[in-house]
Amino acid sequence: MEKTKIAFFDAKDYDRNSFIKANEKEEYEINYFETRLTEATVKLADGYDVVCVFVNDDINRRVIDRLCAMGVKLIALRCAGYNNVDVEYAYGKIHVVRVPAYSPYAVAEHAMALLLTSVRRIHKAYIRTKDFNFSLNGLTGFDLHGKTVGIIGTGKIGRIFSDICKGFGMHVIAYDKFPAEGSGIEYVPLEEIWRQSDIISFHCPLTDENRHMVNEKTIAEMKKGVVLINTSRGALIDSEALVEGIKQRKIGAACLDVYEEESNVFFHDYSNHIVDDDTLARLISMPNVIVSSHQAFLTEEALSNIADTTLDNVKEFFSTQYSKNEVCYKCPSVSECKQKHDKKCF
């Protein structure tokens, strides 16, 4: 029987290692391409059954048309988010599957790591002591105990982050369009998140509705000195408004694992180059901003789960009439979808 052929885009060493291990029986023929999947590179997928893509691959309608014309049958996302795929246009043409929960602990723990690093000035202390500078001047932080944290999005990651915050003795409030029943989380309107929170952490998918939900207007509604944490999607925050909010001392700190224009920067080494994104350069230069390059997912456990689930998705798609991790624009929430979800979406 001929093996299913997978074109693997935006491949990094850690990707290869985890997928090679998951495919140790060589059930699939996987070719790894370092380039992202775009209109310019889609021709590389010719002759393959599946394209395996990540967060910064651009699967727009023109790419989808080319994939269909070449006979590609499945887009396999090795991530949870799918805002980089035109899923509405894909419906009826090509199926899309994702990895909904590779390691919610990895992302939630990274969010807390960023917060602790920021408020306790650990990044500054590390740099100082490497130069044998043991002064404590300028390193004063604040207790998390007793602070109010607003969590936007209470899926698995958001709920785990909530538990972590409660462990620090923080008061947790949350907003979610679809509240988690029986979670014990105190839900409030979005306006109350802005008004009450000392710290706001984002754990929701990016949609047309919430793009730039942090903007000049909503920043004005926030507490002075608020700390923002974003380990979800960069475009939830208007970067220009963020810069202005920091300059005006309204935002006390920003902890960013994602950035709205990250696709041409993150996951690459530009240490010997001039990055021409002035907004990102300004953010990185600010002493109260921490930027990590979309690494919240990057643990051994998460990489293993991503590889296993992605290949399981491929196997299920070609061997059954059901794809439990299928993405369909008709069902942003299973509770709203009229389908039984006992077969493929089309």
C-alpha positions in Angstrom: 0.0 0.0 0.0 1.4 3.4 -1.0 2.3 5.6 2.0 0.5 8.9 2.6 2.9 11.8 1.6 3.1 14.8 3.8 4.7 18.1 2.8 5.9 19.6 6.1 6.3 23.4 6.0 8.2 25.9 8.3 10.2 23.0 9.7 12.6 23.5 12.5 15.0 21.0 14.2 12.7 20.5 17.1 9.8 19.7 14.7 11.8 17.2 12.8 13.0 15.4 15.9 9.5 15.0 17.4 7.9 13.9 14.1 10.7 11.5 13.2 10.2 9.9 16.6 6.4 9.8 16.2 6.8 8.3 12.7 9.4 5.8 13.8 7.5 3.0 12.0 7.7 5.1 8.9 3.9 4.9 8.2 4.1 8.3 6.4 6.5 9.8 3.8 7.3 13.2 5.3 9.4 15.8 3.5 10.5 18.8 5.6 10.7 22.2 4.0 12.2 25.1 6.0 10.2 27.7 4.1 6.7 28.8 5.2 3.7 27.8 3.1 2.7 30.9 1.1 1.5 31.7 -2.5 5.2 31.7 -3.6 6.0 28.3 -2.1 2.8 26.3 -2.5 4.2 24.7 -5.6 6.4 22.6 -3.3 3.2 20.7 -2.2 2.6 19.2 -5.7 2.4 15.5 -5.5 1.6 15.3 -1.8 -1.6 14.2 0.0 -1.2 16.4 3.0 0.4 19.8 3.9 1.4 20.1 7.6 1.6 23.8 8.6 2.2 26.0 11.6 1.0 29.4 12.9 2.9 31.6 10.5 2.1 29.7 7.3 -0.4 31.7 5.1 -3.2 29.5 3.8 -5.4 32.0 2.0 -7.9 31.3 -0.7 -5.3 31.4 -3.5 -3.1 28.9 -1.7 -6.2 26.7 -1.1 -7.1 26.8 -4.8 -3.5 25.7 -5.7 -3.6 22.9 -3.1 -6.9 21.6 -4.4 -5.7 21.8 -8.0 -2.6 19.8 -7.1 -4.7 17.1 -5.4 -3.8 17.8 -1.8 -6.6 16.5 0.4 -5.8 17.7 3.9 -4.4 20.7 5.7 -3.0 19.4 9.0 -2.3 22.2 11.4 0.2 21.3 14.1 -1.2 23.9 16.5 -4.5 24.9 18.1 -5.1 28.2 16.4 -6.3 28.5 12.8 -6.7 32.2 12.1 -4.0 31.9 9.4 -6.3 29.6 7.4 -9.3 30.8 5.4 -11.5 28.1 6.8 -14.7 29.5 5.3 -13.2 29.4 1.8 -11.8 25.9 2.5 -15.2 24.5 3.4 -16.3 22.1 0.7 -12.9 22.1 -1.0 -10.3 20.8 1.4 -10.4 19.5 4.9 -8.6 21.2 7.8 -7.6 19.5 11.1 -5.7 20.9 14.1 -4.2 20.0 17.5 -6.6 21.4 20.0 -4.8 20.6 23.3 -1.1 19.6 22.8 -0.1 20.8 26.3 -2.2 23.5 27.9 0.2 23.3 30.9 3.1 24.4 28.8 1.4 27.6 27.7 -0.1 28.5 31.0 3.2 27.9 32.8 5.0 30.1 30.3 2.5 32.9 30.9 3.2 32.8 34.6 6.9 32.6 34.0 6.7 35.8 31.9 4.7 37.5 34.6 7.0 36.5 37.4 10.1 37.5 35.4 8.5 40.9 34.7 7.2 41.9 38.1 10.2 40.6 40.0 12.7 42.0 37.5 14.4 38.6 37.1 15.6 39.4 33.6 17.4 42.5 34.7 18.9 40.8 37.7 20.3 38.0 35.5 22.0 40.5 33.2 23.4 42.5 36.2 24.9 39.5 38.0 26.6 38.3 34.8 28.6 41.5 35.1 29.1 40.9 38.9 26.7 43.8 39.6 24.8 42.9 42.7 23.0 46.2 43.3 19.3 45.9 44.1 18.5 49.4 42.9 15.7 49.4 40.4 14.7 45.8 41.0 11.7 46.4 43.3 8.7 44.4 42.2 5.3 43.7 43.7 3.5 40.8 45.3 1.1 38.8 43.2 -0.9 37.7 46.3 -4.1 39.7 46.5 -3.9 41.1 43.0 -6.8 40.8 40.6 -6.1 38.9 37.4 -8.5 39.1 34.4 -8.4 36.1 32.1 -9.8 36.4 28.7 -10.6 33.0 27.3 -11.2 30.0 29.6 -10.5 27.0 27.5 -8.1 24.5 28.9 -5.1 26.9 28.9 -7.1 29.7 30.5 -8.5 27.4 33.2 -5.1 26.1 34.0 -3.7 29.6 34.2 -6.6 30.4 36.5 -5.6 27.6 38.8 -2.0 28.7 38.9 -3.0 32.3 39.8 -5.3 31.0 42.6 -2.3 29.1 43.9 -0.5 32.5 44.3 -3.5 33.8 46.2 -4.7 36.0 43.4 -8.4 37.0 42.8 -9.4 35.6 39.4 -12.1 37.1 37.2 -12.7 36.0 33.6 -14.5 36.8 30.4 -15.4 34.2 27.8 -18.1 34.3 25.1 -18.8 30.7 26.0 -18.3 30.3 29.8 -17.1 27.0 31.2 -20.0 25.6 33.1 -19.2 24.2 36.6 -15.6 25.7 36.5 -16.1 27.8 39.6 -14.7 30.8 37.7 -16.1 34.2 38.3 -17.3 35.6 35.0 -17.7 39.3 34.4 -18.4 41.5 31.3 -15.4 42.5 29.3 -15.6 46.1 30.5 -15.1 44.8 34.1 -12.0 43.0 33.0 -10.5 46.3 31.8 -11.7 48.2 34.9 -10.8 45.8 37.7 -7.7 43.9 36.7 -4.2 44.5 37.9 -3.0 41.9 35.4 -4.8 40.8 32.2 -3.9 37.5 30.4 -5.1 36.5 27.0 -6.0 32.8 26.3 -8.5 33.1 23.4 -8.4 32.4 19.7 -8.1 35.3 17.3 -11.3 36.1 15.4 -12.6 39.0 13.3 -14.6 40.0 16.4 -11.8 40.3 18.8 -9.0 41.5 16.6 -7.3 44.5 18.3 -9.6 44.1 21.4 -6.8 45.9 23.2 -6.8 49.3 21.5 -6.6 53.0 22.4 -10.1 53.0 23.8 -9.9 49.8 25.9 -6.4 50.8 27.2 -8.0 54.1 28.5 -10.5 52.0 30.5 -7.7 49.9 32.2 -6.1 50.5 35.6 -3.0 52.6 35.6 0.0 50.3 35.8 -1.8 47.2 34.4 0.3 44.3 33.3 -0.7 42.6 30.0 0.3 39.0 29.1 -0.3 37.6 25.7 0.5 34.0 24.9 -2.4 33.6 22.5 -2.3 35.6 19.2 -0.5 38.8 18.5 -3.3 40.6 16.8 -5.5 40.6 19.9 -3.4 43.7 20.8 -3.0 46.8 18.6 0.8 47.1 18.8 0.8 50.9 18.1 -1.7 51.5 20.9 0.3 49.3 23.2 3.4 51.4 22.6 1.5 54.6 23.3 0.0 53.1 26.4 3.4 52.2 27.7 4.8 55.6 26.9 1.9 57.3 28.7 2.6 55.1 31.8 -0.9 53.6 31.6 0.4 50.1 30.9 2.9 49.1 33.6 4.4 46.1 31.7 3.8 43.9 28.8 4.7 40.2 28.5 4.4 39.1 24.9 5.0 35.6 23.5 3.2 36.7 20.3 3.2 39.7 18.1 0.8 40.7 15.4 3.4 41.1 12.7 5.5 38.1 13.8 5.3 35.9 10.7 8.4 37.3 9.0 10.4 37.6 12.2 9.7 35.0 14.8 11.4 31.6 14.6 14.4 33.1 12.8 17.8 34.4 13.9 18.1 38.1 13.0 20.9 38.9 15.5 23.2 39.9 12.6 20.5 41.9 10.7 18.6 45.1 11.1 14.9 44.3 11.7 12.8 46.8 9.8 9.8 46.5 12.1 10.0 49.8 14.0 7.1 48.9 16.3 8.7 45.7 17.4 12.0 47.4 17.8 10.5 50.0 20.1 8.7 47.3 22.2 11.9 45.3 22.7 13.8 48.4 23.7 11.4 49.3 26.5 12.6 48.1 29.9 9.1 47.0 31.0 8.5 44.8 28.0 9.5 41.1 27.7 9.2 39.5 24.3 9.7 35.7 23.8 9.4 34.4 20.3 6.2 32.3 20.4 7.9 29.7 22.6 5.1 29.1 25.1 4.3 25.7 23.5 7.9 24.6 23.4 8.3 21.7 25.9 9.3 18.1 25.3 5.8 17.0 26.3 4.0 19.5 24.0 6.2 18.6 21.0 5.5 14.9 21.5 1.8 15.5 21.8 1.8 17.7 18.7 3.5 15.1 16.6 1.4 12.2 17.9 -1.9 14.1 17.5 -1.0 15.5 14.0 -0.2 12.1 12.7 -3.2 10.5 14.4 -5.3 13.2 12.6 -3.9 12.2 9.3 -4.4 8.5 9.9 -8.0 9.1 11.1 -8.8 11.3 8.1 -7.7 8.7 5.5 -8.9 5.6 7.3 -12.4 6.6 8.7 -15.3 8.8 7.8 -14.7 10.9 11.0 -12.2 13.6 12.0 -12.6 14.5 15.6 -10.2 17.5 15.3 -11.6 18.9 12.1 -11.9 22.7 11.8 -15.1 24.0 10.2 -16.2 27.6 10.0 -19.8 26.5 10.6 -18.9 25.4 14.1 -16.8 27.9 16.0 -18.5 26.3 19.1 -19.8 22.8 19.0 -22.7 23.9 21.2 -23.9 26.2 18.4 -23.3 23.7 15.5 -26.3 21.7 14.3 -24.1 18.9 13.0 -23.8 15.7 15.1 -20.0 15.6 14.7 -20.1 11.9 14.0 -18.6 12.3 10.5 -16.5 14.7 8.4 -17.9 18.2 8.0 -18.5 17.7 4.3 
